[in-house]
Amino acid sequence: MRFRILILTIAGALAAATSIGPVGRAETASPSSIRVGTATLGPCGRGEALCGVLKRPLDPAGRASGSVDVAFEFYRHRDRTRPVLGTIAGMEGGPGLSTTNARNSYLALFGPLLDRRDLLLVDNRGTGRSGAIDCQPLQSMVGQTEAAVGACGRALGEAAGFYGTGLAADDLAAVLDALTISKVDLYADSYGTFFGQTFAVRHPDRLRSLVLDSAYPVVGGDPFYSAAGAAVRRNLEILCRRAPNCAGIPGSSLSRIEHLLDRVRSQPIHGKAHNFEGELIPVTVDAATIGTILFDAASVGLNDRELDPAARAFLGADDAAPLLRLAAENLSVQGDGRPGGPAEEYSRGLNAAASCMDYPQLYNMTTAPMERRRQAATRIAAEQIKDPGVYAPLTMAEWLKLPLDLSLLNLCIEWPLPVRPYPPGQPIPAGAHFPDIPTLVLSGELDVITTAEEGAMVARQFPRATHVILANSFHVVALGDIDGCASSLVQSFIADRSVGDASCARRIRPTRMPPPFPRHAADVPPATAGPGNAVPPLGLALANAAVQTGADALVRWTLSRDGRGVGLRGGSFRTGWIGTNAGVRLDRVRWTEDIAVSGLVIWDRRNASISAHVELDGADGRRGAIDVNWSGRGEQSWALLTGTIDGKTLVANTSAPLPTTPGEARR
């Protein structure tokens, strides 16, 4: 599956520090190391983690030489007075992401359980500190190519066939052996769920329970990923129907996007816009750009929030600025839009190696590239006849123009012929049975990367599986969970091996779209006057515009590398920490053309509440000072506005511009 990679992750950024005590049965080997089972672990400068390395043969069957050092981190349970209850293992996605690099996310998720449980994080072979594959220029190039992926495979030589999920699962079992851990509670997210299913089949006796967060099936996967198209079409309608600034607008959201596509097919939009780094870059909005925004929507988070209103701004008022900005921001974060960063954080080479070994393809991987192209062309032609709208509102030709790590169909065309491989496409034996272990499958209702439909497929494979779909949620629901629902379900399931009350999954608040990016504040829907308000309707519109300006910056909090951002129509903002709270400082930010907003927006992450003090400066001399407060949890959906506009008392409320904040940046 196309497991999209974002450079920043809110879960890691927001995780609380966790203090871990010593393991109960460990023997002290030296003041700076500890003996756990047959392994000697030492401090590694990462909080209370103990680090170890297990040397594993590249090919355990002995058909190829070489070895790989499998690195892991071990966090000992805190309570030294009582016996340990077990070990939790976390497994990251990608494929290609380092599990240990996401340590803060796992420590935050499992923190309430770590008094009496240990935590084990293992970097799969070819990732992180386990010999991360660093193929150049693939790793650092802007825009992956079939040729670069193929060159990476050829550079690996015969080793290219030994980075599949099956051998990685066997590595984890070997680490458990070395640590004398009989069973684990395994939590896996994104591609990690593919690993988790593989581990469950290959080593069923090593699992006490299994949690699969945003699951993609090992058995029954579709090489066309057709579930994504159906999810996009469904999501457009759901998102609009549940958003106050979209519901009730004539026509459907899907029809508006289809109209937008028709426009840019005949006349692409060219211009410049600021990306998340505040760089002004040239961008083109064409069908492929819209397709990237649609099908990468679950990763970027704000795509779902802003595509429809940006389309309305362009179609209704010929205002291309919101669309151009969204295009520039997607170039800023998508894996094919900028270099992939250090291989130790995310290895594009391992991503290709695991994908080409394990995922279903349109072609036979044991044939030469030229024959693969013929086979792919034949199957694509047949699919167009069978289901011409498989990627609607995109055409098949437009889908094939999407970034390679998003469209995927030709990712492995140039990957070398397997040399003495484990069978490609078979991380588990054909006809294998899934074990009868307590299994929790979590799906985001709006996930287009690993859809709820695919989560249901996975759940049906396990005899004792429970499938929970979290309303209004996207890809990977438990890590960085601001709503506190998915994370509590995971914690309860690991503790008791049962889900319990999952009703919170139906109460996740929906994405809130902004008004359709008006150029002028007077066109913003006015805030609703409350008792004691003396501000007339135009002033209430300015007040709401000021609130939307702050929200527009806040939703980008996690997506800027250096904490700098530029307003839609001018001004700048800085993001950072104010104590334990996330803050955004606005400096004459313009969301509309005619008012500049300055001030401070604070997100209290402990209480999931947002407060702001902003001052507006209108082009016509209007002035205002506004205090804003709203909750990011529960059913409450209104922001309270107090202050003054042009010296008159303001008391009003408006629909909360964000359900929770900041927007999540997940893989």
C-alpha positions in Angstrom: 0.0 0.0 0.0 1.1 3.6 -0.5 2.0 4.4 3.0 2.7 8.1 2.7 5.6 9.6 4.7 5.5 13.1 6.3 8.7 14.6 7.5 7.1 15.9 10.8 5.0 14.0 13.2 2.9 15.6 15.9 2.9 12.5 18.0 6.7 12.6 18.4 6.6 16.4 19.0 4.0 16.3 21.6 4.9 13.1 23.6 5.4 13.5 27.3 8.6 12.3 28.9 8.3 9.0 30.5 10.4 7.7 33.4 11.1 3.9 33.3 12.4 1.8 36.2 14.6 -1.3 36.0 13.3 -4.7 34.8 12.4 -7.2 37.6 14.5 -10.2 36.7 17.5 -8.5 35.0 21.0 -9.3 36.1 23.5 -6.4 36.4 26.4 -6.9 34.1 28.3 -3.6 34.9 27.4 -0.2 36.1 26.8 1.0 32.6 25.1 -2.2 31.2 22.5 -4.7 32.1 21.9 -8.3 31.3 18.4 -9.2 30.0 18.1 -12.9 29.0 21.2 -13.6 26.9 21.6 -10.0 25.7 23.7 -7.3 27.2 22.0 -3.9 27.0 23.6 -0.5 27.6 22.3 3.0 28.0 22.2 4.8 24.7 21.5 8.4 25.5 17.8 8.3 24.9 16.2 8.9 28.2 15.9 5.7 30.2 16.2 3.4 27.1 18.6 0.5 27.1 19.9 -0.4 23.7 21.0 -3.6 22.2 22.0 -5.1 18.8 21.4 -8.7 17.6 23.5 -9.9 14.7 21.3 -11.7 12.3 22.1 -13.6 9.0 21.0 -11.7 6.0 19.6 -15.0 4.7 18.8 -17.3 7.7 18.4 -20.2 5.2 22.0 -19.9 4.3 21.5 -19.2 0.6 23.4 -15.9 0.7 26.2 -14.6 2.9 26.3 -11.5 5.0 24.5 -10.3 8.1 22.5 -7.4 9.5 22.7 -5.8 12.9 19.1 -5.6 14.3 19.0 -2.7 16.7 16.4 -2.3 19.5 15.5 -0.2 22.5 14.2 -1.7 25.7 12.3 0.4 28.3 12.0 -1.3 31.7 8.8 -1.1 33.7 8.7 1.6 36.4 7.4 -0.2 39.5 10.2 -2.2 41.0 8.1 -3.6 43.8 5.8 -5.8 41.8 6.4 -8.4 39.1 6.4 -7.4 35.5 3.1 -8.1 33.7 4.6 -8.5 30.2 6.1 -6.7 27.3 4.6 -4.3 24.7 6.2 -4.1 21.3 5.6 -1.3 18.9 6.1 -1.5 15.1 6.3 1.5 12.8 5.1 2.0 9.2 6.4 3.1 5.9 7.7 0.7 5.0 11.1 2.3 5.7 10.3 4.3 8.9 12.5 3.7 12.0 10.5 2.4 15.0 13.1 3.7 17.5 12.9 7.2 15.9 9.2 7.2 16.9 10.0 6.3 20.5 8.2 9.4 21.9 5.0 8.4 20.2 5.0 5.0 21.7 6.1 6.2 25.1 3.2 8.6 25.1 0.7 6.0 23.9 1.7 3.2 26.4 2.7 5.5 29.3 -0.2 4.5 31.5 0.7 0.8 31.1 4.5 1.1 31.7 4.4 0.9 35.5 4.3 -2.9 35.2 5.1 -3.5 31.5 8.3 -3.3 29.5 8.4 -1.7 26.1 10.4 -3.1 23.2 11.1 -1.1 20.0 12.9 -2.9 17.2 14.1 -1.3 13.9 13.3 -3.6 11.1 16.3 -4.7 8.9 17.1 -1.9 6.5 15.6 0.8 8.7 16.9 3.1 11.4 19.9 1.7 13.2 19.4 -1.7 11.7 21.5 -1.0 8.6 19.2 1.6 7.0 19.4 1.3 3.2 20.7 4.5 1.9 20.4 4.4 -1.9 21.6 7.4 -3.7 20.3 9.3 -5.6 17.0 7.8 -4.7 17.1 8.9 -1.0 17.9 12.5 -1.7 16.4 13.2 -5.1 13.3 15.4 -5.6 10.7 13.1 -7.2 11.4 9.4 -7.3 11.7 7.7 -10.6 11.3 4.1 -11.8 15.0 4.2 -12.9 16.2 5.3 -9.5 14.2 2.6 -7.8 15.6 0.0 -10.1 19.2 1.3 -9.7 18.7 1.0 -5.9 17.7 -2.7 -6.3 20.7 -3.4 -8.5 23.1 -1.8 -6.1 21.8 -4.1 -3.3 22.6 -7.1 -5.5 21.4 -10.4 -4.2 20.6 -8.7 -0.8 17.6 -7.0 -2.5 15.6 -10.2 -1.9 16.3 -10.4 1.8 14.5 -7.3 3.1 11.0 -8.5 3.0 8.5 -8.5 5.8 8.8 -12.2 6.5 12.5 -12.1 7.4 11.9 -8.9 9.5 9.2 -10.8 11.4 11.7 -13.6 12.1 14.2 -11.0 13.3 11.7 -9.8 15.9 11.2 -13.4 17.1 15.0 -13.8 17.4 15.2 -10.6 19.5 12.4 -12.0 21.8 14.5 -15.2 22.1 17.6 -13.2 23.1 15.7 -11.3 25.7 13.9 -14.5 26.9 10.5 -12.8 26.3 7.9 -15.5 25.6 5.0 -13.4 24.4 4.4 -9.7 23.6 1.4 -7.4 23.1 2.2 -6.1 19.7 0.9 -2.7 18.5 1.5 -2.0 14.9 0.5 1.0 12.7 0.2 1.5 9.0 2.7 -0.8 7.2 3.4 -2.1 10.7 0.0 -3.8 10.4 1.2 -5.7 7.4 4.2 -6.7 9.5 1.9 -7.6 12.4 -0.2 -9.9 10.4 2.9 -11.6 9.0 4.4 -12.0 12.5 1.1 -13.4 13.8 1.0 -16.1 11.1 4.7 -17.0 11.3 5.0 -16.8 15.1 1.5 -17.1 16.6 2.8 -18.5 19.9 4.7 -15.2 20.6 1.6 -13.0 20.8 -0.5 -12.3 23.8 -2.6 -9.8 21.9 -2.4 -7.9 18.6 -3.5 -4.3 17.8 -3.5 -3.3 14.1 -3.9 0.5 13.7 -4.9 1.4 10.1 -4.6 -2.0 8.6 -3.8 -3.2 5.1 -4.3 -6.9 4.3 -1.5 -9.3 3.7 -4.1 -11.7 2.0 -6.5 -10.3 -0.6 -4.7 -7.1 -1.4 -5.7 -5.3 -4.6 -2.8 -4.3 -6.8 -4.9 -1.4 -8.2 -5.7 -0.1 -4.6 -9.2 0.5 -5.9 -10.6 1.1 -2.3 -8.8 4.4 -2.3 -10.9 5.8 -5.1 -14.2 4.8 -3.5 -13.0 6.3 -0.2 -12.1 9.6 -1.8 -15.5 9.9 -3.4 -17.3 9.0 -0.2 -15.2 11.3 1.9 -15.9 14.4 -0.2 -19.6 14.1 0.6 -19.1 13.1 4.3 -16.7 16.0 5.0 -19.0 18.6 3.4 -22.2 17.3 5.0 -20.7 17.5 8.5 -19.0 20.9 8.1 -21.2 24.0 8.9 -19.5 26.1 6.2 -20.2 23.5 3.5 -23.4 21.7 4.5 -26.4 23.0 2.6 -24.4 24.5 -0.3 -26.1 23.7 -3.6 -24.5 20.8 -5.5 -22.2 18.2 -4.1 -18.6 18.4 -3.1 -17.7 15.7 -5.6 -19.4 17.6 -8.5 -17.4 20.8 -7.5 -14.1 18.8 -7.7 -15.1 17.3 -11.0 -15.8 20.8 -12.3 -12.5 22.0 -11.0 -10.7 19.1 -12.7 -12.5 20.0 -16.0 -11.2 23.6 -15.7 -7.6 22.7 -14.9 -7.4 20.0 -17.6 -8.1 22.5 -20.3 -6.2 25.4 -18.6 -3.9 24.6 -15.7 -3.4 27.3 -13.1 0.1 28.7 -12.9 1.4 30.9 -10.1 3.6 31.2 -7.0 2.7 30.4 -3.4 4.4 29.8 -0.1 5.1 26.3 1.1 5.3 25.2 4.7 8.8 26.6 5.0 7.6 30.0 3.9 9.4 29.8 0.6 7.7 31.4 -2.4 7.8 28.7 -5.1 6.3 28.4 -8.6 3.5 25.9 -8.8 1.1 24.5 -11.3 -2.4 23.3 -10.5 -3.4 20.6 -13.0 -5.3 17.3 -12.7 -2.3 15.5 -11.2 -2.0 18.2 -8.5 -5.7 17.9 -7.6 -5.2 14.1 -7.6 -2.3 14.3 -5.2 -4.3 16.6 -2.9 -7.3 14.2 -3.0 -5.4 10.9 -2.6 -2.9 12.2 -0.1 -5.6 13.8 2.0 -5.4 11.6 5.0 -1.7 12.3 5.4 -1.6 16.0 5.1 -4.7 16.6 7.2 -5.5 20.0 6.0 -6.2 18.9 2.4 -9.6 17.6 3.5 -10.3 20.8 5.4 -9.4 23.2 2.6 -9.8 21.6 -0.9 -13.5 22.1 -1.3 -13.5 25.8 0.0 -10.4 26.5 -2.2 -12.3 25.0 -5.2 -15.3 27.2 -4.4 -13.0 30.3 -4.2 -11.6 29.6 -7.6 -14.8 28.5 -9.4 -17.0 31.2 -7.9 -14.6 34.1 -7.6 -11.7 33.2 -9.8 -9.5 33.4 -6.7 -6.6 30.9 -7.2 -4.6 31.8 -4.2 -5.9 29.1 -1.8 -5.5 26.4 -4.5 -1.9 27.5 -5.3 -1.0 27.5 -1.6 -2.4 24.1 -1.1 -0.4 22.8 -4.1 2.8 24.4 -2.8 2.2 22.9 0.7 1.7 19.4 -0.8 5.0 19.7 -2.7 6.6 20.7 0.6 5.6 17.6 2.5 5.0 14.7 0.1 7.8 12.2 -0.2 8.2 13.0 -3.9 8.2 16.8 -3.4 11.5 17.1 -1.6 14.4 15.0 -0.6 13.5 12.1 1.7 15.7 13.2 4.6 18.1 10.9 6.4 17.8 7.2 5.6 18.0 6.4 9.3 14.6 8.2 9.7 13.0 6.9 6.6 14.7 4.7 4.0 13.3 5.0 0.5 15.5 2.0 -0.4 13.9 -0.2 2.2 10.5 1.1 1.2 11.1 -0.1 -2.4 12.7 -3.4 -1.3 9.8 -4.4 1.0 7.2 -3.1 -1.4 8.7 -5.0 -4.4 9.1 -8.2 -2.3 5.7 -8.3 -0.6 3.0 -6.2 -2.2 0.7 -7.5 -4.9 1.8 -6.2 -8.3 0.2 -5.9 -11.8 3.1 -8.0 -13.2 5.2 -11.1 -12.3 8.2 -9.9 -10.4 10.2 -12.9 -11.7 10.0 -11.6 -15.3 12.2 -9.0 -16.9 11.3 -5.3 -16.8 10.2 -5.2 -20.4 7.8 -8.1 -19.9 6.5 -6.4 -16.7 5.7 -3.3 -18.7 3.7 -5.4 -21.2 1.9 -7.2 -18.4 1.1 -4.0 -16.6 -0.2 -2.4 -19.8 -2.4 -5.4 -20.5 -3.9 -5.3 -17.0 -4.4 -1.6 -17.0 -6.3 -1.8 -20.3 -8.5 -4.5 -18.9 -9.2 -2.6 -15.7 -10.2 0.5 -17.7 -12.8 -1.6 -19.5 -13.9 -3.3 -16.3 -14.0 -0.3 -14.0 -13.2 3.0 -15.9 -14.0 5.0 -12.8 -11.7 3.1 -10.5 -9.8 6.3 -9.6 -12.6 8.8 -10.3 -12.7 11.7 -10.3 -9.3 11.1 -11.9 -8.9 9.1 -15.1 -6.5 6.2 -15.2 -4.0 8.2 -17.2 -4.1 11.0 -14.6 -3.6 8.4 -11.8 -0.4 7.2 -13.5 0.9 10.8 -13.5 0.7 11.0 -9.7 3.9 10.9 -7.7 5.4 7.4 -7.9 5.2 6.6 -4.2 1.5 7.5 -4.3 0.3 5.9 -7.6 2.6 2.9 -7.0 1.5 0.8 -10.0 4.9 1.1 -11.7 7.0 1.4 -8.6 8.7 -2.0 -9.1 8.9 -2.1 -12.9 12.7 -1.7 -12.8 13.4 -3.6 -9.6 15.9 -6.3 -10.5 15.0 -9.9 -11.0 15.1 -11.8 -7.8 18.3 -13.7 -7.1 17.8 -16.8 -4.9 14.8 -15.1 -3.2 12.2 -15.9 -0.8 9.1 -16.0 -3.0 8.0 -12.5 -3.9 4.5 -11.6 -2.8 4.5 -14.3 -0.1 5.5 -13.0 3.3 3.3 -15.8 4.7 2.8 -19.3 3.3 0.0 -19.7 0.9 -3.2 -20.9 2.6 -1.8 -20.1 6.1 -4.3 -19.7 8.9 -4.5 -16.6 11.1 -4.1 -17.4 14.8 -6.9 -17.4 17.4 -5.5 -14.5 19.5 -7.3 -11.4 20.8 -7.0 -8.9 17.9 -8.1 -5.3 17.7 -8.3 -3.6 14.3 -8.6 0.2 14.3 -9.6 2.2 11.2 -10.1 5.8 10.5 -13.5 6.4 8.8 -11.9 8.8 6.4 -8.6 7.0 5.8 -7.8 6.7 2.1 -4.4 5.1 2.6 -5.6 2.0 4.5 -9.4 2.2 4.2 -12.0 1.0 6.7 -13.0 -1.5 4.0 -9.5 -3.0 4.1 -9.5 -2.9 7.9 -12.7 -5.1 7.7 -10.9 -7.5 5.4 -8.1 -7.9 7.9 -10.5 -8.3 10.9 -12.3 -11.1 9.1 -9.0 -13.1 8.9 -8.6 -13.3 12.7 -11.1 -15.5 14.6 -11.1 -13.3 17.6 -10.9 -9.9 16.0 -12.8 -6.7 16.9 -13.0 -4.0 14.3 -13.5 -0.4 15.5 -14.0 2.4 13.0 -13.3 5.9 14.4 -15.6 8.5 13.0 -14.1 11.5 11.3 -10.6 10.1 11.6 -7.8 9.5 9.2 -4.7 7.4 9.0 -3.2 6.0 12.2 -5.6 6.9 15.0 -3.9 6.0 18.3 -0.5 7.7 18.0 -0.7 11.4 18.7 -4.4 10.9 19.6 -5.7 14.2 20.8 -9.3 13.0 21.3 -8.2 10.3 23.7 -10.4 7.7 22.2 -8.3 5.4 20.1 -5.4 5.5 22.6 -7.7 4.6 25.5 -9.1 1.6 23.5 -5.5 0.4 22.8 -4.5 0.7 26.4 -7.7 -1.1 27.6 -7.2 -3.8 25.1 -3.6 -4.5 26.0 -4.5 -4.5 29.7 -7.6 -6.7 29.5 -7.5 -8.2 26.0 -11.0 -6.9 25.4 -12.2 -3.6 23.9 -14.9 -2.7 26.4 -16.9 0.4 25.8 -15.9 1.8 22.3 -18.8 4.3 22.0 -16.2 7.2 22.0 -15.4 6.1 18.4 -18.7 7.5 17.3 -18.1 10.9 19.0 -14.9 12.1 17.3 -15.7 15.6 16.1 -15.7 16.3 12.4 -13.2 18.3 10.3 -14.4 21.9 10.1 -13.9 23.7 6.8 -13.3 27.4 6.7 -15.5 29.7 4.7 -14.6 29.6 1.0 -11.6 31.9 1.4 -13.2 35.3 0.8 -11.0 38.1 -0.4 -12.8 40.6 1.9 -13.7 40.3 5.6 -17.2 41.6 4.9 -17.9 38.4 3.0 -17.1 36.2 6.0 -20.3 34.9 7.7 -20.8 37.1 10.8 -20.3 35.7 14.3 -23.6 35.3 16.2 -24.2 38.2 18.6 -24.6 37.3 22.3 -26.2 39.1 25.3 -24.6 42.5 25.7 -23.0 42.7 22.2 -22.9 46.1 20.7 -21.0 45.3 17.5 -23.0 45.5 14.3 -23.1 42.7 11.6 -20.1 44.1 9.7 -18.0 44.1 12.8 -19.1 40.6 13.6 -17.9 39.5 10.2 -14.5 41.1 10.9 -14.4 39.3 14.2 -15.1 35.9 12.6 -12.4 36.7 9.9 -9.9 37.4 12.7 -10.7 34.0 14.3 -10.4 32.2 11.0 -7.0 33.9 10.4 -5.7 32.5 13.7 -7.1 29.0 12.9 -5.5 29.1 9.4 -2.1 29.5 11.0 -2.7 27.1 13.9 -3.7 24.2 11.6 -0.2 24.5 10.1 1.6 24.3 13.4 3.1 20.8 12.9 4.0 21.2 9.3 6.8 23.8 9.3 10.3 22.6 9.7 11.6 25.7 11.3 8.5 27.1 12.9 8.0 29.9 10.3 5.0 30.5 8.1 3.4 33.0 5.8 -0.2 34.0 5.8 -2.5 33.2 2.8 -2.5 36.9 1.6 0.5 38.3 3.5 2.0 38.7 7.0 3.9 36.0 8.9 3.6 33.7 11.9 5.9 31.8 14.1 5.1 28.5 15.8 6.7 27.0 18.9 6.3 26.1 22.6 5.0 28.3 25.4 5.8 26.1 28.4 4.0 22.9 27.7 1.5 24.5 25.3 1.8 24.9 21.5 1.7 28.6 20.4 1.4 30.6 17.2 2.4 34.2 17.2 0.8 36.2 14.3 2.4 39.3 12.8 0.0 41.1 10.6 -1.3 37.9 9.0 -3.8 38.4 6.2 -6.3 35.7 5.6 -8.5 38.2 3.8 -6.9 41.1 1.8 -8.3 43.9 4.0 -7.5 43.0 7.6 -4.2 42.2 9.2 -4.3 40.1 12.4 -1.6 40.0 15.1 -1.5 38.3 18.4 -1.1 34.9 20.0 -3.0 31.6 19.7 -2.3 29.0 22.4 -3.3 25.3 22.3 -3.4 23.7 25.8 -2.7 20.2 24.8 -3.5 18.8 28.2 -7.0 20.2 28.2 -7.4 20.2 24.4 -8.5 23.8 24.6 -7.6 26.8 22.4 -7.4 30.4 23.5 -6.2 33.5 21.6 -5.8 37.2 22.0 -5.7 38.9 18.6 -5.8 42.4 17.3 -7.2 43.3 13.9 -6.2 46.3 11.8 -8.6 46.9 8.9 -7.7 48.6 5.6 -10.5 51.2 6.2 -9.2 52.1 9.7 -11.3 49.6 11.6 -9.7 48.2 14.8 -10.4 45.4 17.1 -9.1 43.4 20.1 -10.6 40.0 20.6 -10.2 37.2 23.1 -11.2 33.8 21.7 -11.8 30.5 23.5 -13.0 27.1 22.4 -12.7 23.5 23.4 -11.1 20.8 21.3 -12.9 17.9 22.9 -16.5 16.7 23.5 -19.6 17.9 21.8 -19.1 21.6 22.3 -18.5 23.2 18.9 -18.6 27.0 19.5 -15.9 29.5 19.9 -16.6 32.4 22.4 -15.5 35.9 21.2 -15.2 38.8 23.6 -13.5 42.2 23.3 -14.1 45.3 21.2 -14.5 46.2 17.6 -14.1 50.0 16.9 -14.6 50.6 20.6 -17.9 48.7 20.8 -18.4 45.7 23.1 -18.1 42.4 21.4 -19.9 39.3 22.8 -20.4 36.6 20.2 -19.9 33.1 19.2 -19.0 31.3 16.0 -18.6 27.7 14.9 -15.3 26.5 16.3 -12.9 26.7 13.3 -11.0 23.5 14.3 -12.3 20.4 16.1 -8.9 19.7 17.6 -5.7 21.3 16.8 -3.1 21.4 15.5 -3.7 19.3 12.4 -1.9 16.0 12.6 1.0 15.1 10.4 1.2 11.3 10.3 2.6 8.7 8.0 
